[in-house]
Amino acid sequence: MSMPLELIRQLTEEQIAFVQRSGLKAELLEPGHVRLRMPLAGNQNHIGSMYAGALFTLAEIPGGALFLTSFDAQRFYPIVKEMNLRFRRPATGDIRVEARIADEEIQRLQQQASEQGKADYLLQLQLTDDSGEVVAESRGLYQLRVR
């Protein structure tokens, strides 16, 4: 992790105004591993479950949080190229997502991006409620780019 943990937390939770308003919290930030939580409070839809846009936000932000904990932000930056979300059941409480990327994959992506200017990586995640039930599944295609 090249940045201080508190700076990574601040960037994850507060850099994007929409994310800050949603109340998203970073529960775990370490190299190759992040866990985020989206509160139901303030993010309900017309039937009282979590708004689809809040779930989408929770599914998309781990790509940036993993970048901040795992890659050299002085040399690279991430973009999201594609994001899909499959809703499995209504989210009626706070929702969590956990994302991991292996150290070998981090090294491979940095090397490929250094050589080719960019490198794609896929994150397939499950958004879960407090009981561990999957409420949504996401598939995000990200790209690491050289600054």
C-alpha positions in Angstrom: 0.0 0.0 0.0 1.7 3.1 -1.2 -0.7 5.6 0.4 -1.6 6.0 4.1 -4.7 3.9 5.1 -6.6 7.0 6.3 -6.1 8.7 2.9 -7.3 5.6 1.1 -10.4 5.5 3.4 -11.1 9.2 2.7 -10.7 8.8 -1.0 -13.0 5.7 -1.1 -15.7 7.2 1.1 -15.6 10.9 0.3 -13.9 11.7 -3.1 -17.1 11.2 -5.1 -19.9 13.4 -3.8 -22.6 10.8 -4.6 -20.7 8.1 -2.7 -20.3 10.4 0.3 -24.0 11.2 0.3 -24.8 7.4 0.2 -23.0 6.7 3.4 -20.8 4.0 2.0 -18.1 2.9 4.5 -14.9 1.1 4.0 -14.7 -1.6 6.6 -11.5 -3.2 5.5 -8.7 -1.8 3.3 -5.5 -3.8 2.8 -3.4 -4.7 -0.2 -5.4 -7.0 -2.4 -8.5 -7.0 -0.2 -11.3 -4.6 0.5 -14.7 -4.9 2.2 -17.3 -2.1 1.9 -20.7 -1.5 3.4 -23.7 0.4 2.0 -26.3 1.3 4.6 -30.0 0.9 3.9 -30.8 4.1 5.7 -31.0 6.9 3.2 -30.8 4.5 0.2 -34.3 3.0 0.2 -36.4 2.9 -2.9 -40.2 3.3 -3.2 -40.9 -0.2 -1.6 -38.4 0.2 1.3 -35.6 -2.0 -0.1 -32.2 -0.7 -1.2 -32.3 1.5 -4.3 -30.7 -0.2 -7.4 -28.4 2.7 -7.9 -27.0 2.3 -4.3 -26.4 -1.4 -5.0 -24.7 -0.5 -8.3 -22.5 2.0 -6.5 -21.5 -0.6 -3.9 -20.6 -3.0 -6.8 -18.5 -0.5 -8.7 -16.5 1.2 -6.0 -14.4 -1.9 -5.0 -12.5 -1.6 -8.3 -11.2 1.9 -7.2 -10.7 0.8 -3.6 -8.6 -2.2 -4.6 -6.6 0.1 -6.9 -5.8 2.4 -4.1 -4.7 -0.4 -1.7 -2.8 -2.4 -4.3 -1.4 -0.4 -7.2 1.1 2.4 -7.6 -1.1 5.5 -7.9 1.9 7.6 -9.0 2.3 5.4 -12.1 -1.2 4.1 -12.9 -4.9 5.0 -12.7 -8.0 2.8 -13.1 -11.2 3.2 -15.2 -14.3 1.0 -15.4 -15.0 -0.2 -18.9 -18.1 -2.3 -18.3 -20.3 -3.1 -15.3 -23.2 -5.5 -15.0 -25.4 -6.2 -12.0 -27.8 -9.1 -11.5 -30.3 -8.6 -8.8 -31.1 -11.8 -6.8 -33.4 -10.7 -4.1 -34.5 -7.4 -2.3 -31.9 -5.9 -0.1 -33.7 -5.0 3.1 -30.7 -4.1 5.3 -27.2 -2.9 5.1 -25.3 -4.6 2.2 -21.6 -5.6 2.0 -19.2 -6.5 -0.7 -15.8 -8.0 -0.5 -13.2 -7.9 -3.3 -9.8 -9.6 -3.6 -7.0 -9.5 -6.1 -4.0 -11.8 -5.7 -0.5 -10.3 -5.4 0.6 -12.2 -8.5 -2.2 -10.6 -10.5 -1.3 -7.2 -9.2 2.3 -7.6 -10.3 1.2 -9.0 -13.7 -1.2 -6.2 -14.3 1.4 -3.5 -13.4 3.9 -5.2 -15.7 1.4 -5.5 -18.6 0.3 -1.9 -18.2 3.9 -0.7 -18.0 4.7 -2.5 -21.3 1.4 -1.9 -23.2 0.0 1.3 -21.6 -3.0 -0.6 -20.2 -4.2 -3.8 -18.7 -7.7 -5.2 -18.2 -8.9 -7.0 -15.1 -12.2 -8.5 -14.1 -13.9 -8.4 -10.7 -16.8 -10.7 -10.1 -18.4 -9.9 -6.8 -21.3 -10.9 -4.6 -23.3 -8.3 -2.6 -24.6 -9.8 0.6 -26.8 -8.9 3.5 -26.0 -9.4 7.2 -27.1 -13.1 7.1 -24.8 -13.8 4.1 -27.6 -14.0 1.6 -26.5 -12.8 -1.9 -28.8 -10.0 -3.0 -26.9 -9.1 -6.2 -23.9 -10.3 -8.3 -21.7 -8.0 -10.3 -19.3 -8.3 -13.1 -17.0 -5.3 -13.6 -14.3 -5.0 -16.3 -11.7 -2.5 -15.2 -8.6 -1.2 -16.9 -5.3 -0.2 -15.3 -3.7 2.6 -17.3 -0.3 4.3 -17.3 -0.3 8.0 -16.2 
